[in-house]
Amino acid sequence: MMEMYEILLWVVFPYTVLAIVGMGLIWHRQNSCGSKGQRLLTGVINSLFILSTVSGLAMIYFSNEYAQFFLWLISLIKLNPDMSLITTISVLPKVHFLITLFFLLGLAFSNKIVYVLKPHLFIKNFIIRYQVAKRHL
């Protein structure tokens, strides 16, 4: 018998995050206010991005269950999640997926959500900031 928290965690939560990210893409914030809250959110998002990257690399390096994890992810995308796949994998892929979901959730409430659809803008802004910083050295 599947526990209710497993259904909430592995079915309801991913779809909820997907809906919130979709709304964030539609109603993204264009102007950035330099408030303390915005800086805190940016710090949390950066930390979650680093944790997601490290846990993803650790999942690939230390675990051989990433194929099973991707099968579950595909079943989630097809709107027919196979709970037997996610309940049998180890903790590392589960933690990676939850960190990634929290990263996307934080990103939806920031002005950086536009970079999900237009990653070239992130690269362009990064290059411009690098060139300006290089001139001041």
Secondary structure, 3 states (H helix, E strand, C coil): CCCHHHHHHHHHHHHHHHHHHHHHHHCCCCCCCCCHHHHHHHHHHHHHHHHHHHHHHHHHHHCCCHHHHHHHHHHHHCCCCCHHHHHHCCHHHHHHHHHHHHHHHHHHCCCCCHHHHCHHHHHHHHHHHHHHHHHCC
